[in-house]
Every structure is written in C-alpha cells, then in structure tokens.
C-alpha cells in the first residue's frame, strides 16, 4: 500500500508532459483535417466521375479515422488531467 507521504512525493511531471504532447497531437490532427478538407475541395472542383468518387470516399475514410483518433486523444487527456488534479 502507498503511504500518504509517498503519494505526496509522487512526481507528476510526466503527466504534465504527456498532456502537453496530447495537445501537439491534437493540433497535428486538426492540420490533417484541414488538408483533407482542402483536398476534397480540389477534387470536387477539378474532377468528376468514378475516380473523383473513389478519392472522396478514401478521403472521408481517412477523415473518420482522424476524428476517431482525436476523440481518443481527448479522452486520454481528460483522464490524465483528472488523475493529475486529484493527486495534487
């Protein structure tokens, strides 16, 4: 069992670092979403037919995956923040 003294001595800096890294990942993911939106615009403006439909479908799949990743990172960030807050 962890004593109260050991708990107070716990170094929480790794949690803070990880939370900050989550922020970077979220910004990077948002940048990717912006790039996908731009790519969709270009495809819609300059292409048509099955090729355009296939590209748009693939971009939508990637966009969905990134949105799922964002949700997971935000959940992790919330858990880490809550844990760190409770320990302090």
C-alpha positions in Angstrom: 0.0 0.0 0.0 1.2 3.5 -0.8 1.5 5.8 2.1 0.2 9.4 2.2 3.8 10.6 2.3 4.7 8.6 -0.8 1.6 9.8 -2.6 2.5 13.5 -1.9 6.1 12.8 -3.1 4.8 11.4 -6.4 6.3 13.2 -9.4 3.5 14.3 -11.7 5.7 16.0 -14.3 5.4 13.0 -16.7 1.6 13.5 -16.6 2.0 17.2 -17.4 4.4 16.4 -20.3 2.1 13.8 -21.7 -0.9 16.2 -21.6 1.2 18.7 -23.5 2.1 16.1 -26.1 -1.6 15.3 -26.5 -2.1 19.0 -27.3 0.5 18.7 -30.0 -1.1 15.6 -31.4 -4.5 17.3 -31.5 -3.1 20.3 -33.3 -1.4 18.0 -35.8 -4.6 16.0 -36.4 -6.6 19.3 -36.9 -4.0 20.3 -39.5 -4.5 17.0 -41.3 -8.3 17.6 -41.2 -7.8 21.0 -42.8 -5.6 19.4 -45.5 -8.3 16.8 -46.2 -11.0 19.5 -46.5 -8.8 21.4 -49.0 -8.1 18.2 -51.0 -11.9 17.5 -51.1 -12.5 20.9 -52.5 -9.8 20.4 -55.2 -11.2 17.1 -56.2 -14.8 18.4 -56.3 -13.7 21.4 -58.4 -11.4 19.6 -60.8 -12.5 16.1 -61.2 -15.6 14.1 -61.8 -16.8 10.5 -62.3 -15.7 7.3 -60.6 -12.2 8.5 -59.9 -13.4 11.5 -58.1 -15.9 9.5 -56.1 -13.2 7.0 -55.1 -10.8 9.7 -54.0 -13.6 11.4 -52.0 -14.6 8.1 -50.4 -11.0 7.5 -49.4 -10.6 11.0 -48.0 -13.8 10.5 -46.0 -12.5 7.3 -44.6 -9.2 8.9 -43.5 -11.2 11.9 -42.1 -13.3 9.5 -40.0 -10.2 7.7 -38.7 -8.6 11.1 -37.7 -11.8 12.1 -35.9 -11.8 8.8 -34.0 -8.1 9.4 -33.1 -8.9 12.9 -31.9 -11.7 11.6 -29.6 -9.4 9.0 -28.2 -6.6 11.5 -27.5 -9.0 13.9 -25.9 -10.3 11.1 -23.7 -6.8 10.2 -22.7 -6.0 13.8 -22.0 -9.1 14.1 -19.8 -8.2 11.0 -17.8 -4.6 12.2 -17.3 -5.7 15.7 -16.3 -8.3 14.4 -13.8 -5.7 12.0 -12.3 -3.1 14.7 -12.0 -5.6 17.1 -10.5 -6.8 14.5 -8.0 -3.2 13.7 -6.9 -2.4 17.4 -6.4 
